[in-house]
Amino acid sequence: MTGDSAPVLSIRAATLDFGDRQLWHNLNLDVAPGEFIAVLGPNGTGKSSLLRAVIGQQKLTAGTIELLGAPARTGSRDIGYIPQQRLFQDGTPLRARDLVALGIEGERWGPPMTMHATRARVKEVLGQVGATAYADMPVATLSGGEQQRVRVAQAIAAKPRLLLCDEPLSSLDLHHQRTISELINEQRRLLDTAVIFVTHDVNPVLPFVDRVLYLAGGRFRIGTPDEVLRSEVLSYMYNTPIEVIHSRGRVAVLGAPEGYGVHDHLEHHRTGGGA
Amino acid sequence: MDELLSQLFNFTDYGQLLALVKNSIIAGAMLGLVGGLIGTFVMMRDLAFAVHGISELSFAGAAAALLFGVNVVAGSLLGSLLAAILLGLLGTKARDRNSITAVLMPFGLGLGILCLSLYEGRAANKFGLLTGQIVSVDDPQLTLLIGISIVVLIGLFLIWRPLTFASVDEDVARARGLPVDRIGIVFMVLLGLATAVSIQIVGALLVLALLVTPAAAAMRVTTSPLYTPLLSVAFAVISVVGGILLALGGGLPISPYVTTISFFIYCVCRLIGWARAKKGQPGRRIERVRVSA
């Protein structure tokens, strides 16, 4: 077990350009099992694109990404993914519990028979995210926050080695932000799941974060929250005076121009089949 | 009035007639099964318009086959497979797919009409391709139709879960390593096969009544991934078999009966869905008392 210190994810000399804009250049990052990495930065700096590159949905301009020692090109059953929120289309013939079950056996070919173990696990994770009350509701009729919790349940249901979370706390109230953050943290503690957590607000997960990857202005910084979330570091990255205030376990970044260096539209995603 | 009614519904010598259309009823039931099942995925993947496009190209293929005196089912298969694969490859985005469909549709229809105009055989065959001709299903043709239907059913069962995953939750399906694009192509091939079979029975213009309406109706009254396909199949089978049985005596084409039953079921399901929505959402176990959601 202890020999398992080989990185879950290994990003080497990764560069991503959109047209003539460089989002990040020569990014190196090894993510160890059980490590919690927060990806921070303004809109349009390629945070989501980084996750999409890991699941093979975004081609890098240069560099490589390895997942568990193999090139990451097509996604993997070892990945749990909470995509940036997009609500389900009205009339989608799935209940909350069915969506979670797809996270466990959605890749299985053959007649669609749900195993008993799957059902038990679905019930368990729905309970963990506090979604038992609406387990039998059509997903499309759930509120944004409720759908988000079901998504979290789906992502952790198959006990992935790597959990990719793209703004998983959006449309959640403070109480549920804390519940979900703690749940994801518990997941990585119990199962040694590595977590990459894209967020615009680090505070709900600050107690759990091992390292921060901060993207801004075509530059990036990797380090512990104390190393990265500092006035002089962020001022350099944004190329403008920034004040970082630590107070009672919270961090506030003052004066950061939103979307600096790159425009928001760069982070717009391909809208997939269901949209 | 009486005359019209007796033309619409005529049940004299019904027993003998029934024996004559046994083949058609089997084919119809099979088609209901296929159409009902594949229809749920057509709805999930927002392919209703694409189905129409595929069916027009299938019509062109069938018309060409008629003109050149080769197997009509084979011609219709060729047309629908070409259209389905083309749409599968080029139309991964809904907007692209719709415009490609809109371009293909009149082209296929025009080509088909050209072939039919040049064809000098029975006029009933011509009209049948557009509006249905089930009564003329003979034994070898029936075997072919059933064979294709079985291929579609087996194919659907094999890819059921990955197809569901890829259809409703594409991004996560990709992240989990599913070959979403290839699944899409395989589905389009199955859809092409199902369309080609449907055309033989209800005609190119009315294919939607079997491949879309029953599933759309089912989705109005349930969201269970088990009951949706079951209900959809039940609706489709009732529509086709019911249509055949009603049409039997009058000597009129069966398609208006099929489409009317199918439409009626859809209306009833909409009403039920609407009444339920008015009463409040079902399924929530505990009424939540929360100030803000």
HADDOCK unambig.tbl for C-alpha pairs under 7 A between the chains (distance, minus, plus):
assign (segid A and resid 55 and name CA) (segid B and resid 175 and name CA) 5.05 0.50 0.50
assign (segid A and resid 74 and name CA) (segid B and resid 177 and name CA) 5.43 0.50 0.50
assign (segid A and resid 75 and name CA) (segid B and resid 174 and name CA) 5.91 0.50 0.50
assign (segid A and resid 75 and name CA) (segid B and resid 175 and name CA) 4.32 0.50 0.50
assign (segid A and resid 75 and name CA) (segid B and resid 176 and name CA) 5.21 0.50 0.50
assign (segid A and resid 75 and name CA) (segid B and resid 177 and name CA) 3.99 0.50 0.50
assign (segid A and resid 76 and name CA) (segid B and resid 175 and name CA) 6.17 0.50 0.50
assign (segid A and resid 76 and name CA) (segid B and resid 176 and name CA) 4.60 0.50 0.50
assign (segid A and resid 76 and name CA) (segid B and resid 177 and name CA) 4.27 0.50 0.50
assign (segid A and resid 77 and name CA) (segid B and resid 176 and name CA) 4.77 0.50 0.50
assign (segid A and resid 77 and name CA) (segid B and resid 177 and name CA) 6.12 0.50 0.50
assign (segid A and resid 79 and name CA) (segid B and resid 175 and name CA) 6.72 0.50 0.50
assign (segid A and resid 79 and name CA) (segid B and resid 176 and name CA) 6.07 0.50 0.50
assign (segid A and resid 81 and name CA) (segid B and resid 172 and name CA) 6.03 0.50 0.50
assign (segid A and resid 81 and name CA) (segid B and resid 175 and name CA) 6.45 0.50 0.50
assign (segid A and resid 91 and name CA) (segid B and resid 219 and name CA) 6.36 0.50 0.50
assign (segid A and resid 92 and name CA) (segid B and resid 44 and name CA) 6.60 0.50 0.50
assign (segid A and resid 92 and name CA) (segid B and resid 223 and name CA) 6.91 0.50 0.50
assign (segid A and resid 93 and name CA) (segid B and resid 219 and name CA) 6.66 0.50 0.50
assign (segid A and resid 93 and name CA) (segid B and resid 223 and name CA) 4.08 0.50 0.50
assign (segid A and resid 93 and name CA) (segid B and resid 224 and name CA) 5.90 0.50 0.50
assign (segid A and resid 93 and name CA) (segid B and resid 225 and name CA) 5.76 0.50 0.50
assign (segid A and resid 93 and name CA) (segid B and resid 228 and name CA) 6.93 0.50 0.50
assign (segid A and resid 94 and name CA) (segid B and resid 223 and name CA) 5.53 0.50 0.50
assign (segid A and resid 94 and name CA) (segid B and resid 224 and name CA) 5.89 0.50 0.50
assign (segid A and resid 94 and name CA) (segid B and resid 225 and name CA) 5.80 0.50 0.50
assign (segid A and resid 95 and name CA) (segid B and resid 223 and name CA) 6.58 0.50 0.50
assign (segid A and resid 95 and name CA) (segid B and resid 224 and name CA) 6.48 0.50 0.50
assign (segid A and resid 102 and name CA) (segid B and resid 165 and name CA) 6.29 0.50 0.50
assign (segid A and resid 106 and name CA) (segid B and resid 161 and name CA) 5.27 0.50 0.50
assign (segid A and resid 106 and name CA) (segid B and resid 162 and name CA) 5.31 0.50 0.50
assign (segid A and resid 106 and name CA) (segid B and resid 165 and name CA) 5.66 0.50 0.50
assign (segid A and resid 107 and name CA) (segid B and resid 161 and name CA) 6.72 0.50 0.50
assign (segid A and resid 107 and name CA) (segid B and resid 162 and name CA) 5.09 0.50 0.50
assign (segid A and resid 107 and name CA) (segid B and resid 178 and name CA) 6.32 0.50 0.50
assign (segid A and resid 108 and name CA) (segid B and resid 161 and name CA) 6.45 0.50 0.50
assign (segid A and resid 108 and name CA) (segid B and resid 162 and name CA) 6.45 0.50 0.50
assign (segid A and resid 109 and name CA) (segid B and resid 158 and name CA) 5.53 0.50 0.50
assign (segid A and resid 109 and name CA) (segid B and resid 159 and name CA) 5.43 0.50 0.50
assign (segid A and resid 109 and name CA) (segid B and resid 161 and name CA) 6.58 0.50 0.50
assign (segid A and resid 109 and name CA) (segid B and resid 162 and name CA) 6.60 0.50 0.50
assign (segid A and resid 110 and name CA) (segid B and resid 157 and name CA) 6.05 0.50 0.50
assign (segid A and resid 110 and name CA) (segid B and resid 158 and name CA) 4.06 0.50 0.50
assign (segid A and resid 110 and name CA) (segid B and resid 159 and name CA) 6.19 0.50 0.50
assign (segid A and resid 110 and name CA) (segid B and resid 160 and name CA) 6.98 0.50 0.50
assign (segid A and resid 111 and name CA) (segid B and resid 157 and name CA) 5.12 0.50 0.50
assign (segid A and resid 111 and name CA) (segid B and resid 158 and name CA) 5.79 0.50 0.50
assign (segid A and resid 111 and name CA) (segid B and resid 160 and name CA) 6.74 0.50 0.50
assign (segid A and resid 112 and name CA) (segid B and resid 160 and name CA) 6.16 0.50 0.50
assign (segid A and resid 112 and name CA) (segid B and resid 161 and name CA) 5.91 0.50 0.50
assign (segid A and resid 133 and name CA) (segid B and resid 284 and name CA) 6.00 0.50 0.50
assign (segid A and resid 133 and name CA) (segid B and resid 285 and name CA) 5.27 0.50 0.50
assign (segid A and resid 133 and name CA) (segid B and resid 286 and name CA) 5.83 0.50 0.50
assign (segid A and resid 134 and name CA) (segid B and resid 283 and name CA) 6.92 0.50 0.50
assign (segid A and resid 134 and name CA) (segid B and resid 284 and name CA) 5.00 0.50 0.50
assign (segid A and resid 134 and name CA) (segid B and resid 285 and name CA) 6.50 0.50 0.50
assign (segid A and resid 136 and name CA) (segid B and resid 283 and name CA) 5.42 0.50 0.50
assign (segid A and resid 136 and name CA) (segid B and resid 284 and name CA) 6.81 0.50 0.50
assign (segid A and resid 137 and name CA) (segid B and resid 283 and name CA) 5.16 0.50 0.50
assign (segid A and resid 137 and name CA) (segid B and resid 284 and name CA) 6.11 0.50 0.50
assign (segid A and resid 138 and name CA) (segid B and resid 223 and name CA) 5.99 0.50 0.50
assign (segid A and resid 272 and name CA) (segid B and resid 170 and name CA) 6.45 0.50 0.50
assign (segid A and resid 273 and name CA) (segid B and resid 45 and name CA) 6.60 0.50 0.50
assign (segid A and resid 273 and name CA) (segid B and resid 93 and name CA) 6.62 0.50 0.50
assign (segid A and resid 273 and name CA) (segid B and resid 94 and name CA) 6.92 0.50 0.50
assign (segid A and resid 273 and name CA) (segid B and resid 167 and name CA) 6.74 0.50 0.50
assign (segid A and resid 273 and name CA) (segid B and resid 170 and name CA) 6.60 0.50 0.50
assign (segid A and resid 274 and name CA) (segid B and resid 45 and name CA) 6.66 0.50 0.50
assign (segid A and resid 274 and name CA) (segid B and resid 167 and name CA) 6.78 0.50 0.50
assign (segid A and resid 274 and name CA) (segid B and resid 168 and name CA) 5.85 0.50 0.50
